[in-house]
C-alpha cells in the first residue's frame, strides 16, 4: 500500500464517526437478504461504490480471505470492513448489525405465522421479496461475470 492510499484511508476513517458507521451497518443489515451472493453484492455497492471504505482492489482480497474461514463469508466481510474502519468495536458493531436485523425479521414473521397461520399479507410480501431477491442475485452475477 502506498503512502498516499494510507493517508486517504486514514482521512476517510477520521471523517466517519462510529455512530455514522453503525447507522449504515444497520441499513445494510435490514436490506441484506437473499443469500450470500445478494448480501455481498449489496455490501460491494455500499462499501466500495458509495462509501469507498474499501477500494475495488481491496474488496476481492477481503472477500477471498473471508471465504477461507469457516462460517458465513458475508458476515465476516462486514465484520472485517467494520474493523478496518473503527477497530474491534467497529468490527463487533458491523458483524452484529449484519445479523441481528434479519434475525428479528425472521422472529417477527415466525410469531405472526404461529399466531395467525397463513396470512395473505405476509404471503404477498414474500412474493414481492422473491422478485427483489431474484433481481439482486442476477445483478450480482452480472457484476461478478
C-alpha positions in Angstrom: 0.0 0.0 0.0 1.4 3.4 -0.9 1.7 6.3 1.5 -1.0 8.2 -0.4 -3.6 5.4 -0.1 -2.8 5.0 3.6 -3.3 8.8 4.2 -6.5 8.7 2.2 -7.8 5.7 4.2 -6.9 7.4 7.5 -8.7 10.6 6.4 -11.8 8.6 5.4 -11.8 6.9 8.8 -11.5 10.2 10.6 -14.4 11.8 8.7 -16.7 8.9 9.5 -17.8 8.6 13.1 -18.6 5.3 14.7 -22.3 6.3 15.1 -22.5 7.1 11.4 -21.0 3.8 10.5 -23.4 2.0 12.9 -26.3 3.6 11.2 -25.0 2.5 7.8 -24.3 -1.1 9.0 -27.9 -1.2 10.4 -29.2 -0.2 7.0 -27.2 -2.9 5.4 -28.4 -5.4 7.9 -32.0 -4.6 7.2 -31.6 -4.7 3.5 -29.3 -7.8 3.3 -31.5 -10.7 2.3 -31.3 -13.2 -0.5 -28.3 -15.3 0.5 -24.6 -14.6 0.3 -24.5 -13.6 -3.3 -27.0 -10.8 -2.8 -25.5 -9.8 0.5 -22.0 -9.5 -0.9 -23.3 -7.6 -3.9 -25.1 -5.1 -1.6 -22.0 -4.7 0.6 -19.9 -4.1 -2.6 -22.3 -1.4 -3.7 -22.3 0.3 -0.3 -18.7 -0.3 0.9 -16.9 0.2 -2.4 -19.1 2.2 -4.8 -21.0 4.5 -2.4 -18.9 4.9 0.7 -15.4 4.0 -0.6 -14.5 2.3 2.7 -12.6 -0.3 0.7 -11.1 0.1 -2.8 -12.1 -2.1 -5.8 -8.7 -3.8 -5.3 -9.1 -4.5 -1.6 -12.6 -5.9 -1.8 -11.9 -9.2 -3.6 -8.9 -9.8 -1.3 -11.0 -9.2 1.7 -13.7 -11.5 0.3 -11.2 -14.2 -0.6 -9.8 -14.1 2.9 -13.3 -14.4 4.4 -14.1 -17.3 2.1 -11.1 -19.3 3.5 -12.6 -19.0 7.0 -15.3 -21.3 8.2 -18.8 -19.7 8.5 -20.7 -17.2 6.5 -18.4 -15.1 4.4 -20.8 -12.2 4.0 -21.0 -11.6 7.8 -17.2 -12.0 8.1 -16.8 -9.4 5.3 -19.0 -7.0 7.2 -17.0 -7.6 10.3 -13.7 -7.1 8.5 -14.8 -3.8 6.9 -16.1 -2.6 10.3 -12.8 -3.5 11.9 -10.9 -1.7 9.2 -12.9 1.5 9.9 -13.1 1.5 13.7 -11.1 -1.3 15.1 -12.6 -4.0 17.4 -15.7 -2.0 18.3 -16.4 -1.3 14.6 -16.0 -5.0 13.7 -18.3 -6.1 16.5 -20.9 -3.5 15.6 -20.8 -4.3 11.9 -21.0 -8.1 12.5 -23.8 -7.8 14.9 -25.8 -5.3 12.8 -25.4 -7.6 9.8 -27.1 -10.5 11.6 -29.5 -9.1 14.2 -32.0 -7.2 11.9 -32.5 -10.2 9.8 -32.9 -12.5 12.8 -35.5 -10.0 14.3 -37.5 -10.0 11.0 -37.5 -13.8 10.9 -38.6 -13.9 14.5 -41.4 -11.5 13.8 -42.6 -13.4 10.8 -42.5 -16.6 12.8 -44.5 -15.1 15.5 -47.1 -13.9 13.0 -47.3 -17.3 11.4 -47.6 -19.1 14.8 -50.3 -16.7 15.9 -52.4 -16.4 12.7 -51.4 -19.3 10.4 -51.5 -18.4 6.7 -51.7 -14.6 6.4 -52.5 -13.2 2.9 -50.5 -10.0 3.6 -47.4 -11.9 4.6 -47.6 -14.2 1.6 -47.9 -11.1 -0.7 -44.9 -9.5 1.0 -42.9 -12.7 0.4 -43.9 -12.9 -3.2 -42.5 -9.3 -3.7 -39.4 -10.2 -1.8 -38.8 -13.2 -4.0 -38.8 -10.9 -7.1 -36.5 -8.4 -5.4 -34.1 -11.1 -4.4 -34.0 -12.6 -7.9 -33.1 -9.2 -9.3 -30.4 -8.7 -6.7 -28.9 -12.1 -7.4 -28.9 -11.6 -11.2 -27.3 -8.1 -10.7 -24.6 -9.7 -8.5 -23.9 -12.5 -11.0 -23.6 -10.0 -13.9 -21.2 -7.8 -11.8 -19.1 -10.8 -10.9 -19.1 -12.1 -14.5 
